[in-house]
Amino acid sequence: MSISARYRELVAETENLQRRLSREQDEGLVRFANRLSRAVVTLAELREGVGEIPQMHLERELTPVLLRAHNQIDRVRVELEEQAADWAGRLWNLQQTIYRLLNDL
């Protein structure tokens, strides 16, 4: 699978987790969904244009965006570990997807 396809898949997965988290009944979890939306916005910036980035520039263009989104997700995950370990695990899996994508750049 191409880097751009994997990136789009990552964006979709992040959006899906954010939507599911926002539907939770616990107000505290909804607050985390709002914070996770920052990562969605960060990643969505390049969703459409990622396929147009020349291969030799992918690392330079994607790395800062992926690292920023990773840090935003990490902050939410760390706080969620105390309140909802299952959601924290899902975010950890999302972070692992980002690591794999960064390693392949």
CORSULVEN-V581890 format. One record per pair of residues at least 6 apart in sequence whose ideal C-beta (glycine too) atoms are under 7 Angstrom apart, sorted by the first residue. I is the first residue (numbers start at 1). GAP is how many residues later the second one is. D is the distance in Angstrom with one decimal. If there is no record, write none. Layout:
I/GAP/D
I/GAP/D
This chain:
3/55/5.6
3/101/6.6
3/102/6.9
4/46/4.4
4/47/4.3
6/95/5.7
7/43/4.9
7/55/6.7
7/94/6.7
8/39/5.9
8/42/6.7
10/33/6.6
10/87/5.5
10/88/6.7
10/91/6.4
11/32/4.6
11/33/5.8
11/36/4.8
13/81/6.3
13/84/6.8
14/25/5.8
14/26/5.3
14/29/5.7
14/80/6.2
15/25/5.3
17/19/6.9
17/73/5.9
17/77/6.4
18/15/5.6
18/18/4.6
18/19/5.5
18/22/5.2
21/8/5.9
21/11/6.2
21/12/3.9
21/15/6.2
21/66/6.3
22/8/5.7
22/11/3.7
24/6/6.1
28/55/6.1
29/55/6.1
29/58/6.9
32/44/5.3
32/47/7.0
32/48/5.7
35/41/5.1
36/37/6.9
36/40/5.2
38/34/4.9
39/30/4.4
39/33/4.1
39/34/5.0
42/23/6.1
42/26/5.2
42/27/4.5
42/30/6.4
43/22/6.6
43/26/4.9
45/20/6.5
46/16/6.9
46/19/5.8
53/8/5.1
58/47/5.8
59/46/4.1
62/43/6.1
63/39/6.6
63/42/6.3
66/32/5.3
66/35/6.3
66/36/5.5
69/29/6.7
70/25/5.9
70/28/4.8
73/18/5.5
73/21/5.9
73/22/5.7
74/21/6.4
76/15/6.3
77/11/5.1
77/14/3.9
77/15/6.1
77/18/7.0
80/7/5.0
80/8/4.3
80/11/6.6
81/7/4.3
